[in-house]
Amino acid sequence: MTRSRTDASGAAAPKAMATPDVAMVVAAGGIGERYGDPRGKQFVDLCGRPLTAWSLLALDAAPSVGQIVVVCSPDRQQEMERQVIEPLGLSTPVALAEAGALRQDSCRSGLLAADTDAFPIVGFQDAARPLILPVDIELAISVLRDDPELDGCVVAHPSGDTLKECDGDLVLATPDRSRYWCAETPQLLRSEVALSSFLRARDEGFVGTDDVGLAEHYGARIRCVGTGHTNLKVTHPEDMLLARAILEARLAAEAAGDAMAEGDAEEESGAADGVVVGRKREEVAS
């Protein structure tokens, strides 16, 4: 049995089945105030698809992901389903959950909608990070899966900038940046750790800065997983320019690779069978 893989252009291809053990929550409930588009940035077009669609395609292509929960505003769920989810033809089951007032509330809603009995790992992905790759999703999952001492992990990259600790705009100190990583998504937690952390934070009124941060607050052991520097978050319109440039380059490379592979296959078929180039060997045999 196989699950379909979707590349950056959305074209499906078969891929060997792994045993899915991860439920992924996609946070798509923000209003995008800093982005400045009344539609909400999760619906803004990026290379012919809504921004959110690219994260969904990457998650669907990751064989370890067995469920996707998309969290969005209740009054936009139908729009999300019809404009974003249905056109993709995803092979991974997708559920919807209601967004809350804060991102933490939204992720908790998605967590409670996920089948944590069936999936021992739960992940959290920002809809506003459209450039995440399936291979990086799988890498992060494998890091957590293979180390029983870990409670979670986060896709991140070491800080390349000099950091300043400030009081307002007054510099207090310049920390050693070699100790700092820039956190991204997906962020992964063992399901029981995620449930305990999110529910305890709700009951105690604790608000964290990110998903694994809640678990860290309660003593969880978390590891950073380096995956490069292209997994950017679209926050401002300028970010979309860079995201579009990177994605267009990926799509062009895939198209060139597909064309080259198709040409090689046609040449081999024509030479071996003495038939018109472009016809598959099976078609000739029939």
C-alpha positions, 0 to 999 in steps of 0.5 A, spaced: 500 500 500 502 506 498 500 514 500 501 519 495 507 524 495 506 531 493 512 535 490 512 543 491 508 543 484 502 539 487 503 533 483 502 527 486 507 521 485 507 514 489 511 513 495 512 507 500 508 507 506 511 508 513 507 507 519 504 513 520 505 515 528 504 523 528 498 528 528 500 535 525 496 541 528 497 547 523 496 553 526 492 558 521 487 562 525 491 568 525 488 575 522 495 577 519 495 584 522 502 585 521 501 582 514 496 588 512 491 584 507 484 583 509 483 576 507 488 574 512 495 572 510 493 564 510 489 565 504 494 570 500 496 567 493 503 564 493 505 561 486 498 559 484 496 556 491 493 559 498 499 560 503 497 555 507 496 550 502 504 549 501 504 547 508 499 542 507 502 539 501 509 538 505 505 534 511 501 530 506 508 528 503 511 526 509 510 518 510 510 519 518 504 524 518 497 520 519 493 526 521 492 533 519 488 538 524 487 545 521 486 550 526 482 556 523 477 561 525 470 558 526 467 563 521 472 561 515 472 554 516 468 553 510 472 557 506 479 554 508 475 547 506 473 549 499 479 554 497 485 551 500 484 543 503 479 540 497 483 542 491 489 539 494 486 532 494 490 530 500 491 523 502 492 524 509 486 525 513 484 532 515 480 535 520 478 542 522 478 545 529 476 552 532 482 557 533 482 561 540 484 568 542 491 566 542 496 562 538 497 557 544 489 557 545 489 555 537 494 550 538 491 547 544 484 546 540 488 543 535 491 538 540 485 536 543 482 535 536 487 530 534 487 523 535 493 522 540 491 515 542 493 513 535 499 517 534 504 518 539 507 524 537 504 531 535 507 536 531 505 544 530 506 547 524 505 555 522 501 555 516 505 562 515 511 557 513 510 555 506 517 553 505 518 547 509 520 540 506 518 533 507 525 531 508 526 536 514 519 534 517 521 527 517 528 528 520 525 532 526 520 526 527 526 521 526 530 525 531 524 525 537 522 518 535 529 515 535 531 518 542 527 515 548 530 520 552 527 526 549 520 529 550 520 533 544 524 537 538 524 543 534 526 545 527 531 551 528 537 554 525 543 557 529 543 564 530 547 568 524 546 575 527 549 578 533 544 579 539 543 585 543 540 584 550 536 591 551 532 595 556 527 598 551 532 600 546 538 601 551 543 595 550 545 591 556 549 586 554 551 582 547 550 575 549 554 569 545 550 568 539 553 561 539 549 558 544 542 561 541 538 558 535 532 561 531 526 557 533 521 555 527 516 549 526 514 544 526 515 543 533 514 536 535 512 533 542 510 526 545 503 526 545 502 525 553 507 531 554 503 535 549 497 534 553 500 535 560 503 541 558 498 545 554 492 543 559 497 545 565 498 551 562 491 553 561 489 551 568 495 555 571 494 561 566 501 560 563 502 563 556 509 561 553 512 563 546 512 557 542 509 550 543 515 546 545 516 552 550 510 550 554 513 543 555 520 546 557 517 550 562 514 544 565 521 540 565 521 537 558 527 535 554 527 538 548 532 538 542 533 543 536 534 540 529 538 544 524 535 544 517 537 550 513 535 557 513 529 557 507 524 555 512 522 562 513 515 565 516 511 570 512 509 575 517 510 582 512 509 583 505 516 583 504 517 576 506 512 574 501 517 576 496 523 572 498 518 566 499 516 567 492 523 567 489 525 561 493 519 557 491 519 559 484 526 556 484 524 550 487 518 549 482 523 551 476 528 546 478 523 540 479 520 542 472 527 541 469 528 535 473 522 532 470 523 534 463 530 531 463 527 524 466 522 524 461 527 525 456 531 520 458 526 515 459 523 516 452 530 516 449 531 509 452 524 506 450 525 508 443 532 505 442 530 499 446 523 498 442 524 501 435 518 505 436 516 512 436 519 516 442 514 518 448 510 511 448 511 507 454 514 500 453 507 497 456 503 501 451 507 498 445 507 491 448 499 491 449 
